[in-house]
Amino acid sequence: MNHLRPAHIRDKDTVVSENSHSTVVCVTNQYKCERLIKAGRRVADLTRTTLTVVNVSSPDITPEASKALDHLFNVSKKYNALMTIFYSDEALKTIGEYIKINKAANVITGMPQDKDSVLIKLWQKFTNTKFFTVEEDGELKEVLNSQNHIA
């Protein structure tokens, strides 16, 4: 899995141990993803898991998107989460590998916009992982049927 190269990590000494499980928050480069990190902290605390935040951005990221990621990076620090950013055009593969490497027990996401969303593909692939969506108002919902969670 050598192609996973993080763009920046909060603290090189903060790693998920071999035996631990984590709560992974998947964020896009939008300021409103702050609600996902807050919800992820709640889930991680309840399940006694490590909190990590992941973003997969296009290699040709815009300056505005970069500012939003900086904001989310700071929010991650505030909520004691490790944030990793990957630059890739293969979001599904990259996030899937990240979930496996971090032994995710829980994954927090926003709402998929259509039935071809990367999120729905992740939900279908990782059947032993609990997935949660976070509504715009911060309400957390467990994904039980992927078709009921399309925005």
Backbone as a chain_set.jsonl record, in Angstrom:
{"seq": "MNHLRPAHIRDKDTVVSENSHSTVVCVTNQYKCERLIKAGRRVADLTRTTLTVVNVSSPDITPEASKALDHLFNVSKKYNALMTIFYSDEALKTIGEYIKINKAANVITGMPQDKDSVLIKLWQKFTNTKFFTVEEDGELKEVLNSQNHIA", "coords": {"N": [[0.833, -1.181, 0.0], [1.948, 1.209, -0.697], [1.373, 3.445, -2.236], [-0.099, 5.287, -0.852], [0.401, 8.34, 0.2], [0.609, 10.641, 2.589], [-0.26, 14.101, 2.644], [-0.03, 16.0, 4.708], [0.433, 15.514, 8.172], [-0.812, 15.675, 11.429], [0.792, 15.027, 13.709], [3.683, 13.314, 13.806], [4.245, 11.371, 15.669], [1.848, 10.411, 16.501], [0.116, 7.655, 16.08], [-2.022, 5.039, 14.876], [-2.363, 2.224, 16.805], [-1.321, -1.2, 16.244], [-3.281, -2.965, 17.22], [-5.512, -1.466, 17.738], [-8.706, 0.021, 17.0], [-10.3, 2.335, 14.835], [-12.128, 5.437, 14.466], [-13.051, 6.809, 11.538], [-13.227, 9.816, 9.822], [-14.51, 11.058, 6.898], [-13.787, 13.723, 4.914], [-14.596, 16.413, 2.671], [-13.283, 19.147, 0.732], [-14.564, 21.361, 2.066], [-15.785, 23.927, 4.156], [-18.013, 23.351, 5.711], [-17.734, 20.725, 6.478], [-16.812, 20.574, 8.992], [-18.738, 19.849, 10.841], [-18.793, 17.097, 10.559], [-16.419, 16.229, 11.692], [-16.816, 16.985, 14.353], [-18.986, 15.293, 14.979], [-17.717, 12.864, 14.583], [-15.901, 12.888, 16.694], [-17.655, 12.532, 18.855], [-18.617, 9.911, 18.329], [-16.204, 8.467, 18.381], [-15.467, 8.833, 21.065], [-17.6, 7.552, 22.373], [-17.259, 4.933, 21.472], [-14.754, 4.363, 22.209], [-12.505, 4.644, 20.497], [-9.771, 5.563, 18.325], [-9.615, 8.757, 16.79], [-9.561, 9.659, 13.443], [-9.095, 11.73, 10.571], [-9.762, 11.982, 7.154], [-8.956, 13.118, 3.897], [-9.349, 13.172, 0.415], [-8.009, 14.763, -2.169], [-8.042, 16.334, -5.376], [-5.132, 16.396, -7.429], [-4.805, 18.924, -8.571], [-5.679, 21.04, -6.817], [-7.64, 23.86, -5.792], [-6.854, 27.228, -4.646], [-8.837, 28.173, -2.833], [-10.075, 25.804, -1.975], [-7.916, 24.685, -0.712], [-7.629, 26.441, 1.452], [-9.938, 25.81, 2.854], [-9.32, 23.184, 3.598], [-7.153, 23.686, 5.285], [-8.533, 24.939, 7.349], [-10.137, 22.755, 8.234], [-8.124, 21.066, 9.045], [-7.19, 22.442, 11.298], [-9.505, 22.303, 12.865], [-9.575, 19.555, 13.242], [-7.291, 19.22, 14.839], [-8.177, 20.595, 17.105], [-10.142, 18.868, 18.007], [-8.681, 16.716, 18.755], [-7.796, 14.928, 16.723], [-6.181, 12.998, 14.229], [-5.305, 14.172, 11.1], [-5.214, 13.347, 7.712], [-4.216, 14.078, 4.445], [-4.648, 13.172, 1.14], [-3.451, 13.341, -2.186], [-4.987, 12.538, -4.978], [-6.531, 10.98, -7.824], [-8.088, 8.865, -7.449], [-10.319, 8.383, -5.471], [-12.061, 6.433, -4.251], [-10.481, 4.071, -4.088], [-8.303, 5.019, -2.564], [-9.486, 5.941, -0.137], [-10.646, 3.551, 0.662], [-8.367, 1.921, 1.128], [-7.27, 3.388, 3.213], [-9.222, 3.067, 5.208], [-8.956, 0.321, 5.668], [-6.217, 0.117, 6.528], [-6.293, 1.64, 8.858], [-7.962, 0.168, 10.391], [-10.778, 0.646, 10.65], [-13.513, 0.924, 12.731], [-15.696, 2.478, 12.732], [-17.09, 4.776, 10.394], [-17.467, 8.065, 9.453], [-19.424, 10.16, 7.467], [-20.55, 12.649, 5.077], [-23.603, 13.341, 3.334], [-24.33, 11.307, 0.54], [-24.528, 12.479, -2.826], [-25.662, 11.282, -5.047], [-26.713, 8.11, -6.535], [-24.427, 6.915, -7.532], [-22.344, 7.544, -5.935], [-19.136, 7.677, -4.309], [-19.285, 7.171, -1.602], [-21.486, 5.413, -1.236], [-20.493, 3.179, -2.531], [-18.386, 2.552, -0.81], [-19.848, 1.918, 1.512], [-21.089, -0.409, 0.672], [-18.931, -2.069, 0.226], [-17.508, -2.34, 2.664], [-18.804, -4.098, 4.751], [-18.603, -4.901, 7.396], [-18.089, -2.694, 8.857], [-19.225, 0.089, 10.714], [-21.132, 2.645, 9.398], [-21.843, 6.104, 9.409], [-23.905, 8.887, 8.685], [-23.907, 12.457, 8.583], [-26.183, 14.896, 9.035], [-26.997, 18.175, 7.697], [-27.685, 19.729, 9.896], [-26.214, 18.589, 11.879], [-27.147, 16.234, 12.904], [-26.69, 12.83, 13.589], [-26.742, 9.777, 11.839], [-27.018, 6.296, 11.625], [-25.976, 4.258, 8.93], [-28.033, 2.017, 7.568], [-29.342, 1.07, 5.385], [-28.173, 1.64, 2.33], [-29.527, 2.994, 0.271], [-31.31, 4.7, 1.479], [-30.002, 6.958, 2.23], [-29.371, 8.991, 0.46], [-28.867, 12.272, -0.548]], "CA": [[0.0, 0.0, 0.0], [2.904, 2.301, -0.691], [0.969, 4.634, -2.968], [-0.738, 6.228, 0.052], [1.383, 9.281, 0.699], [-0.109, 11.758, 3.176], [0.258, 15.434, 2.363], [0.461, 16.456, 6.005], [-0.084, 14.795, 9.32], [-0.74, 16.541, 12.606], [1.888, 14.712, 14.619], [4.265, 12.058, 13.33], [4.284, 10.405, 16.757], [0.507, 9.932, 16.746], [-0.225, 6.602, 15.127], [-3.0, 4.078, 15.349], [-1.612, 1.018, 17.125], [-1.656, -2.407, 15.49], [-4.459, -3.652, 17.739], [-6.632, -0.576, 17.987], [-9.638, 0.321, 15.932], [-10.454, 3.774, 14.764], [-13.259, 6.088, 13.835], [-12.524, 7.578, 10.417], [-14.119, 10.834, 9.286], [-14.174, 11.407, 5.516], [-14.18, 15.103, 4.632], [-14.248, 17.033, 1.4], [-12.617, 20.425, 0.961], [-15.607, 22.343, 2.346], [-15.808, 24.361, 5.549], [-19.13, 22.734, 6.43], [-17.353, 19.386, 6.955], [-16.477, 20.687, 10.415], [-19.761, 19.098, 11.573], [-18.442, 15.679, 10.493], [-15.35, 16.009, 12.663], [-17.457, 17.06, 15.676], [-19.753, 14.052, 15.154], [-16.726, 11.799, 14.702], [-15.377, 12.909, 18.063], [-18.674, 11.917, 19.72], [-18.622, 8.471, 18.068], [-14.934, 7.921, 18.872], [-15.53, 8.801, 22.523], [-18.56, 6.515, 22.777], [-16.767, 3.6, 21.109], [-13.37, 4.276, 22.691], [-11.628, 4.443, 19.34], [-8.951, 6.695, 17.896], [-10.269, 9.551, 15.75], [-8.744, 10.125, 12.329], [-9.824, 12.444, 9.532], [-9.105, 11.777, 5.873], [-9.432, 13.847, 2.727], [-8.69, 12.866, -0.852], [-8.181, 15.913, -3.051], [-7.462, 16.277, -6.707], [-3.788, 16.997, -7.437], [-4.859, 20.334, -8.992], [-6.56, 21.687, -5.849], [-7.71, 25.321, -5.894], [-6.464, 27.926, -3.415], [-9.974, 28.232, -1.901], [-10.214, 24.462, -1.403], [-6.774, 24.529, 0.183], [-7.959, 27.199, 2.665], [-10.936, 25.022, 3.587], [-8.605, 22.062, 4.204], [-6.406, 24.233, 6.427], [-9.527, 25.119, 8.416], [-10.496, 21.43, 8.738], [-6.93, 20.593, 9.74], [-7.214, 23.081, 12.616], [-10.637, 21.716, 13.598], [-9.127, 18.212, 13.627], [-6.404, 19.387, 16.004], [-9.014, 21.009, 18.24], [-10.885, 17.688, 18.473], [-7.688, 15.67, 19.013], [-7.859, 13.952, 15.631], [-5.116, 12.972, 13.241], [-5.852, 14.412, 9.76], [-4.338, 13.01, 6.599], [-4.713, 14.513, 3.14], [-4.026, 12.501, -0.001], [-3.715, 13.93, -3.492], [-5.204, 11.399, -5.859], [-7.747, 10.976, -8.63], [-8.75, 7.595, -7.144], [-10.85, 8.55, -4.114], [-12.59, 5.176, -3.711], [-9.361, 3.189, -3.754], [-7.508, 5.636, -1.508], [-10.236, 5.898, 1.124], [-10.775, 2.135, 1.018], [-7.103, 1.485, 1.726], [-7.13, 4.094, 4.488], [-10.129, 2.395, 6.148], [-8.334, -0.967, 6.013], [-4.98, 0.348, 7.28], [-6.629, 2.182, 10.173], [-8.878, -0.775, 11.041], [-11.921, 1.47, 11.027], [-14.732, 0.326, 13.273], [-16.747, 3.441, 12.382], [-16.732, 5.775, 9.388], [-18.408, 9.18, 9.447], [-19.416, 10.857, 6.177], [-21.688, 13.498, 4.776], [-24.636, 12.661, 2.57], [-23.999, 11.152, -0.88], [-25.392, 13.298, -3.678], [-26.353, 10.455, -6.032], [-26.554, 6.666, -6.319], [-23.099, 6.496, -7.985], [-21.388, 8.159, -5.02], [-18.056, 6.902, -3.694], [-19.73, 6.77, -0.271], [-22.331, 4.215, -1.343], [-19.595, 2.065, -2.868], [-17.682, 2.2, 0.429], [-20.815, 1.266, 2.393], [-21.341, -1.757, 0.168], [-17.69, -2.851, 0.296], [-17.078, -2.567, 4.046], [-20.027, -4.5, 5.441], [-18.342, -5.106, 8.828], [-17.774, -1.386, 9.423], [-20.417, 0.915, 10.914], [-21.088, 3.932, 8.718], [-22.795, 7.102, 9.882], [-23.954, 10.15, 7.952], [-24.198, 13.607, 9.426], [-27.048, 15.854, 8.348], [-26.54, 19.578, 7.736], [-27.904, 20.264, 11.245], [-25.343, 17.879, 12.803], [-27.759, 14.97, 13.343], [-25.928, 11.636, 13.215], [-27.607, 8.637, 11.529], [-26.3, 5.095, 11.177], [-26.374, 3.773, 7.611], [-28.507, 0.648, 7.624], [-29.681, 0.764, 3.997], [-27.498, 2.717, 1.595], [-30.432, 3.746, -0.602], [-32.066, 5.67, 2.263], [-29.124, 8.04, 2.679], [-28.973, 9.862, -0.65], [-29.394, 13.621, -0.345]], "C": [[0.876, 1.242, 0.0], [2.426, 3.545, -1.407], [0.241, 5.645, -2.086], [0.323, 7.126, 0.67], [0.653, 10.5, 1.264], [0.565, 13.093, 2.866], [0.728, 16.107, 3.652], [-0.288, 15.751, 7.122], [0.149, 15.662, 10.547], [0.495, 16.273, 13.446], [2.446, 13.349, 14.238], [4.33, 10.986, 14.408], [2.905, 9.839, 17.092], [0.161, 8.907, 15.675], [-1.275, 5.696, 15.746], [-2.245, 2.783, 15.606], [-2.14, -0.166, 16.336], [-2.979, -3.014, 15.923], [-5.674, -2.748, 17.914], [-7.528, -0.465, 16.764], [-9.866, 1.817, 15.957], [-11.825, 4.175, 14.251], [-12.655, 7.009, 12.786], [-13.599, 8.555, 9.943], [-13.63, 11.189, 7.884], [-14.697, 12.806, 5.232], [-13.81, 15.491, 3.206], [-13.601, 18.372, 1.734], [-13.646, 21.554, 1.117], [-15.616, 22.66, 3.838], [-16.887, 23.632, 6.346], [-18.834, 21.305, 6.9], [-16.903, 19.401, 8.411], [-17.465, 19.868, 11.253], [-19.456, 17.609, 11.595], [-17.378, 15.342, 11.537], [-15.919, 16.043, 14.08], [-18.231, 15.774, 15.96], [-18.809, 12.863, 15.319], [-16.133, 11.727, 16.094], [-16.356, 12.239, 19.023], [-18.659, 10.399, 19.568], [-17.346, 7.832, 18.622], [-14.931, 7.824, 20.394], [-16.454, 7.69, 23.013], [-18.034, 5.108, 22.538], [-15.322, 3.365, 21.542], [-12.396, 3.909, 21.572], [-10.829, 5.714, 19.08], [-9.689, 7.439, 16.794], [-9.26, 9.981, 14.704], [-9.654, 10.786, 11.304], [-9.047, 12.27, 8.24], [-9.792, 12.618, 4.79], [-8.651, 13.362, 1.524], [-9.027, 14.009, -1.799], [-7.545, 15.649, -4.401], [-6.078, 16.923, -6.657], [-3.78, 18.48, -7.843], [-5.851, 21.127, -8.13], [-6.496, 23.206, -5.987], [-7.261, 25.969, -4.587], [-7.605, 27.986, -2.388], [-10.192, 26.884, -1.217], [-9.086, 24.205, -0.402], [-7.011, 25.263, 1.508], [-8.964, 26.423, 3.519], [-10.267, 23.829, 4.274], [-7.766, 22.513, 5.392], [-7.333, 24.426, 7.628], [-9.871, 23.771, 9.048], [-9.322, 20.789, 9.489], [-6.895, 21.148, 11.164], [-8.364, 22.556, 13.48], [-10.252, 20.322, 14.084], [-8.22, 18.28, 14.845], [-7.205, 19.714, 17.251], [-9.737, 19.807, 18.849], [-9.976, 16.466, 18.645], [-7.757, 14.544, 17.985], [-6.642, 14.109, 14.726], [-5.755, 13.186, 11.877], [-4.796, 14.118, 8.718], [-5.002, 13.449, 5.303], [-3.923, 13.783, 2.068], [-4.384, 13.268, -1.263], [-3.774, 12.788, -4.487], [-6.474, 11.613, -6.671], [-8.549, 9.699, -8.383], [-9.263, 7.605, -5.708], [-11.321, 7.229, -3.511], [-11.468, 4.255, -3.251], [-8.567, 3.733, -2.561], [-8.219, 5.581, -0.16], [-10.394, 4.451, 1.589], [-9.516, 1.602, 1.675], [-6.892, 2.13, 3.097], [-8.001, 3.437, 5.567], [-9.518, 1.074, 6.602], [-7.116, -0.768, 6.916], [-5.275, 0.799, 8.709], [-7.633, 1.322, 10.933], [-10.12, -0.051, 11.559], [-13.089, 0.63, 11.524], [-15.93, 1.173, 12.871], [-16.215, 4.392, 11.321], [-17.858, 6.807, 9.347], [-18.277, 9.908, 8.122], [-20.559, 11.868, 6.126], [-22.702, 12.665, 4.008], [-24.198, 12.518, 1.11], [-25.003, 11.927, -1.727], [-26.148, 12.497, -4.735], [-26.029, 8.988, -5.807], [-25.207, 6.134, -6.789], [-21.985, 7.034, -7.09], [-20.34, 7.167, -4.524], [-18.513, 6.38, -2.333], [-20.561, 5.491, -0.315], [-21.48, 2.996, -1.681], [-18.811, 1.611, -1.648], [-18.613, 1.438, 1.367], [-21.037, -0.176, 1.978], [-20.115, -2.653, 0.292], [-17.328, -3.245, 1.726], [-18.296, -2.904, 4.917], [-19.832, -4.741, 6.936], [-17.96, -3.815, 9.542], [-19.076, -0.618, 9.596], [-20.197, 2.261, 10.231], [-22.184, 4.827, 9.272], [-22.747, 8.298, 8.94], [-24.28, 11.252, 8.948], [-24.985, 14.6, 8.582], [-26.468, 17.265, 8.478], [-26.67, 20.172, 9.14], [-27.071, 19.542, 12.304], [-25.902, 16.559, 13.299], [-27.011, 13.788, 12.742], [-26.89, 10.482, 12.981], [-26.756, 7.467, 11.06], [-26.855, 4.665, 9.826], [-26.752, 2.302, 7.748], [-28.868, 0.146, 6.22], [-29.16, 1.914, 3.156], [-28.432, 3.544, 0.729], [-31.228, 4.807, 0.154], [-31.241, 6.884, 2.649], [-28.648, 8.932, 1.545], [-29.651, 11.201, -0.467], [-30.344, 14.021, -1.449]], "O": [[0.544, 2.231, 0.654], [3.006, 4.614, -1.218], [-0.015, 6.763, -2.533], [1.055, 6.706, 1.565], [0.131, 11.31, 0.498], [1.791, 13.197, 2.832], [1.794, 16.723, 3.667], [-1.474, 15.442, 7.015], [1.191, 16.304, 10.677], [1.177, 17.213, 13.854], [1.748, 12.34, 14.339], [4.457, 9.804, 14.09], [2.797, 8.895, 17.876], [-0.058, 9.251, 14.513], [-1.401, 5.597, 16.967], [-1.553, 2.289, 14.715], [-3.26, -0.142, 15.826], [-3.726, -3.525, 15.089], [-6.763, -3.238, 18.213], [-7.142, -0.815, 15.649], [-9.651, 2.479, 16.972], [-12.569, 3.372, 13.688], [-11.847, 7.881, 13.104], [-14.739, 8.164, 9.695], [-12.475, 11.575, 7.703], [-15.901, 13.053, 5.301], [-12.856, 14.977, 2.621], [-13.396, 18.686, 2.906], [-13.606, 22.558, 0.406], [-15.471, 21.769, 4.674], [-16.694, 23.331, 7.524], [-19.624, 20.736, 7.654], [-16.642, 18.348, 8.993], [-17.081, 19.265, 12.255], [-19.82, 16.921, 12.549], [-17.437, 14.295, 12.182], [-15.545, 15.221, 14.916], [-18.142, 15.227, 17.059], [-19.078, 11.958, 16.109], [-15.888, 10.641, 16.619], [-15.95, 11.474, 19.898], [-18.687, 9.676, 20.564], [-17.402, 6.779, 19.258], [-14.446, 6.84, 20.952], [-16.126, 6.973, 23.958], [-18.327, 4.194, 23.308], [-14.742, 2.311, 21.278], [-11.584, 2.992, 21.697], [-11.175, 6.794, 19.558], [-10.325, 6.811, 15.947], [-8.237, 10.588, 15.021], [-10.831, 10.445, 11.185], [-7.822, 12.393, 8.222], [-11.01, 12.794, 4.774], [-7.438, 13.164, 1.598], [-10.182, 14.196, -2.181], [-6.627, 14.839, -4.532], [-5.873, 17.891, -5.925], [-2.852, 19.21, -7.495], [-6.745, 21.796, -8.649], [-5.437, 23.77, -6.263], [-7.286, 25.328, -3.537], [-7.354, 27.862, -1.189], [-10.463, 26.83, -0.017], [-9.298, 23.575, 0.635], [-6.635, 24.762, 2.569], [-8.856, 26.385, 4.744], [-10.609, 23.499, 5.409], [-7.676, 21.804, 6.395], [-6.973, 24.121, 8.765], [-9.894, 23.656, 10.274], [-9.523, 20.056, 10.457], [-6.609, 20.421, 12.115], [-8.207, 22.388, 14.689], [-10.569, 19.949, 15.213], [-8.365, 17.49, 15.777], [-6.944, 19.175, 18.327], [-9.921, 19.738, 20.064], [-10.447, 15.329, 18.675], [-7.775, 13.364, 18.335], [-6.151, 15.215, 14.498], [-6.672, 12.446, 11.518], [-3.653, 14.564, 8.812], [-6.193, 13.221, 5.09], [-2.692, 13.773, 2.082], [-5.494, 13.783, -1.39], [-2.766, 12.156, -4.801], [-7.377, 12.339, -6.254], [-9.571, 9.472, -9.031], [-8.716, 6.928, -4.837], [-11.001, 6.938, -2.358], [-11.512, 3.722, -2.142], [-8.206, 2.98, -1.656], [-7.614, 5.212, 0.847], [-10.285, 4.166, 2.781], [-9.596, 0.898, 2.683], [-6.397, 1.489, 4.024], [-7.562, 3.271, 6.705], [-9.559, 0.744, 7.787], [-7.002, -1.417, 7.956], [-4.594, 0.392, 9.651], [-8.1, 1.711, 12.004], [-10.462, -0.128, 12.739], [-13.583, -0.255, 10.825], [-17.035, 0.661, 12.69], [-15.043, 4.768, 11.339], [-19.034, 6.467, 9.223], [-17.172, 10.239, 7.692], [-21.409, 11.924, 7.015], [-22.66, 11.435, 4.032], [-23.746, 13.489, 0.503], [-26.182, 12.018, -1.384], [-27.156, 12.966, -5.264], [-25.173, 8.654, -4.987], [-24.867, 4.995, -6.471], [-20.811, 6.981, -7.457], [-20.618, 5.981, -4.345], [-18.164, 5.263, -1.952], [-20.35, 4.586, 0.492], [-21.724, 1.904, -1.169], [-18.591, 0.414, -1.464], [-18.218, 0.429, 1.951], [-21.16, -1.062, 2.823], [-20.248, -3.867, 0.446], [-16.887, -4.369, 1.966], [-18.748, -2.084, 5.716], [-20.814, -4.781, 7.677], [-17.554, -3.842, 10.704], [-19.942, -0.664, 8.722], [-19.19, 2.929, 10.466], [-23.294, 4.381, 9.563], [-21.68, 8.676, 8.456], [-24.852, 11.008, 10.011], [-24.511, 15.078, 7.551], [-25.561, 17.505, 9.275], [-25.867, 21.018, 9.534], [-27.194, 19.837, 13.493], [-25.226, 15.835, 14.03], [-26.734, 13.752, 11.543], [-27.76, 10.222, 13.813], [-25.883, 7.623, 10.207], [-28.065, 4.704, 9.604], [-25.901, 1.452, 8.009], [-28.721, -1.036, 5.91], [-29.653, 3.037, 3.26], [-28.14, 4.713, 0.477], [-31.767, 5.724, -0.465], [-31.748, 7.767, 3.341], [-27.603, 9.571, 1.671], [-30.861, 11.27, -0.256], [-30.879, 15.129, -1.432]]}, "num_chains": 1, "name": "protein.A"}
